[in-house]
Amino acid sequence: MRKLKYILIVLSFGLILLSCMEVAKSDVSKSEHKKPNIILIMTDDQGYGDLASLGSPYVKTPNLDKFYNESVRFTDFHVDPSCSPTRSALLTGNYSARAGVWHTIGGRSLL
């Protein structure tokens, strides 16, 4: 009886030690968890068709076209008609009305 109790204690202790050991991870799994490289470009007074990659025959934008072709695009977006409310929404993470900035003149002190 005493021998069985000793064996159970040793086995339990061994299982606890095995469960605490960190399993070695391969290099493949480490490369899958890289942080994304995010570049946000916010322009002022730019329409949807003002880039050459979106069909503008007048403006040549080769560097932005390269970004456009290699990146993820968000095509369902909502912005305010002037830049201050849009910037306040971007900086605070809230809608511009919640941030208290409705247009360029009013709410300027909040920016």
Secondary structure in CASP SS format (residue, H / E / C, confidence):
PFRMAT SS
TARGET T0000
AUTHOR 0000-0000-0000
METHOD secondary structure of the structure
MODEL  1
M C 1.00
R H 1.00
K H 1.00
L H 1.00
K H 1.00
Y H 1.00
I H 1.00
L H 1.00
I H 1.00
V H 1.00
L H 1.00
S H 1.00
F H 1.00
G H 1.00
L H 1.00
I H 1.00
L H 1.00
L H 1.00
S H 1.00
C H 1.00
M C 1.00
E C 1.00
V C 1.00
A C 1.00
K C 1.00
S C 1.00
D H 1.00
V H 1.00
S H 1.00
K H 1.00
S H 1.00
E H 1.00
H C 1.00
K C 1.00
K C 1.00
P C 1.00
N C 1.00
I C 1.00
I C 1.00
L C 1.00
I C 1.00
M C 1.00
T C 1.00
D C 1.00
D C 1.00
Q C 1.00
G C 1.00
Y C 1.00
G C 1.00
D C 1.00
L C 1.00
A H 1.00
S H 1.00
L H 1.00
G C 1.00
S C 1.00
P C 1.00
Y C 1.00
V C 1.00
K C 1.00
T C 1.00
P H 1.00
N H 1.00
L H 1.00
D H 1.00
K H 1.00
F H 1.00
Y H 1.00
N H 1.00
E H 1.00
S C 1.00
V C 1.00
R C 1.00
F C 1.00
T C 1.00
D C 1.00
F C 1.00
H C 1.00
V C 1.00
D C 1.00
P C 1.00
S C 1.00
C H 1.00
S H 1.00
P H 1.00
T H 1.00
R H 1.00
S H 1.00
A H 1.00
L H 1.00
L H 1.00
T H 1.00
G C 1.00
N C 1.00
Y C 1.00
S H 1.00
A H 1.00
R H 1.00
A H 1.00
G C 1.00
V C 1.00
W C 1.00
H C 1.00
T C 1.00
I C 1.00
G C 1.00
G C 1.00
R H 1.00
S H 1.00
L H 1.00
L C 1.00
END
